[in-house]
Amino acid sequence: MGRTALLAAIVGGGLAACGITPDRPLPVPDSSPAVTPPVPQAVPPVADDGPLPPAIQRGKSRWVPTRWADLPGWGQDSLHEAWNAWVRGCERPVAGHAELCREARQLSIATPAEQHAWLHSRFRPYRVVESNGVPPDGLLTGYYEPIMPASRVPTATHRTPLHMPPAGLQSGQAWYTRQQIDTLPAAQAALRGREIAWLADPIDALILQIQGSGRLRIAEPDGRERVVRVAFAAHNGQPYVSVGRWLLDRRAIREASWDAIKAWAAQNPSRLNDMLWANPRTVFFREEALSELDARFGPRGAQGVPLTPGRSIAVDPQSIPYGTPVWLSTQGPTLNTQRLVMAQDTGGAILGAVRADLFTGWGSWTDEPYTVAAALKQPLQMWVLWPR
């Protein structure tokens, strides 16, 4: 399921490893680091003075060949962190990259110098620009996987259900609106028994629906607590309307953030349903078991492979195909980094040649993955690494 940038999801449209082996399980973490600073590595200089190949026209973008020395910060990244994302991406490789994936797997435990040498010999960097050749004002945003407490059964405090799709729902079929689901007996009857879990805050349920997936700490009736993942299964075929934009248009809030939206809701409980019902779309989920190994990765992105915190990005697939290694450079108030990432996801707000959404990890409201994703909105440059 594709993702949407966190800020864009609030005000705009659309729904958005660590060398662990099965015999070395780790406990399910509360959250993952959103961004880990790169550790400088000693990398020998590369001879790169031959003729450059022609530019490549790629849908919405143009790829302009360049030298390795032109990549800002090249040679200073901890490539082993990106290698885990690369190996996961090789579960669904780019067409024609099967041999490269075989070699990449063999280099998983190689030294940084060996990994860099392989990249230099097998790939060429290309600067991503607009299709007309003009370098654009790129944009980097962030998204994350929410972790929220839930109850398996309704309680006095947990009264907002997350549903599986109703029986017989067809893709593209217009079903009941959000308001009708909350008010019409026929809609409620169709969803009876389809509840996965119950949340305490309807805005948290809306956030899960916009993000498209999340983790639940579910309190079971016998007192046990389980951590599971809920993943996008379907939606009700209704148009998406941003509740943040709805509030901004009414001058009810000054900035479109979930903190501002929650604060407004707490001050205006009698108007909460008006805000929620302004968005007629409802998302249905499926529950997925979360093994100790799965918990070290994010949900599956549009490429169909698990996302790696800080190393997976959502892109416009008409600009960059899934599974492509990308050198990312950004400087701003939230993040200053140059690093290797993998194009493994997309989203409704991720459009254009130099546009990316960085997957920051998983966590709750106070954890770094959320705070970084919520704040990240800054300039971006990208280079794809493409086979010679």
GISUL-V60299 format. One line per field, one symbol per residue. ss: DSSP state (A for helix, B for strand, O for the rest). phi: phi as a letter, one per 40 degrees, with the letter a starting at -180 (. if undefined). A space follows every 50 residues. Layout:
# GISUL-V60299
ss = ???
phi = ???
This chain:
# GISUL-V60299
ss = OOOOOAAAAAAOOOOOOOOOOOOOOOOOOOOOOOOOOOOOOOOOOOOOOO OOOOOBBBOOBBBBBOOAAAOOOOOOOOAAAAAAAAAAAAAAOOOOOAAA AAAAAAOOOOOAAAAAAAAAAABBBBBBBBOOOOOOOBBBBBBBBBBBBB BOOOOOOOOBBBBOOOOOOOOOOOOOOAAAAAAOAAAAAAAOOOBBBBBO OAAAAAAAAAAOBBBBBBBOOOOOBBBBBBBBBBBOOOOOOOAAAAAAAO OOOOOOOAAAAAAAAAAOAAAAAAAAAOOOOOBBBBBBBOOOOAAAOOOB OOOOOBOOOOOBBBOOOOOOOOOOBBBBBBBOOOOBBBBBBBBBBOOOOO OOOOBBBBBBBBBOOOOAAAAAAAAOBBBBBBBBBBBO
phi = .cbbddccccbbbgc..bgcbdcbcbccccabccabccbdbcbccbcabc cccccbcbfcbbbbcaccccccgcgbcccccccccccccccbccdgbccc ccccccccbccdcccccccccbbbcbccbcccgcccccbbbbaabcbbca bcbcbcbbbbcbbccccgcbdgccbdcdccccbcdcccccbcgcccabbc bccccccdcccgaibbccccdcgcbbbbbbbdbabcgcccbccccccccc fcbbacbccccccccccbccbdcdccccbccbbbbbcbcbcccdccbccc cccgbccbdgbbbcbcccbbcdgccbcbbabaccababacbbcbaaaccc bhcbaabccchbiccccddcccccccaacabbbcbbdc
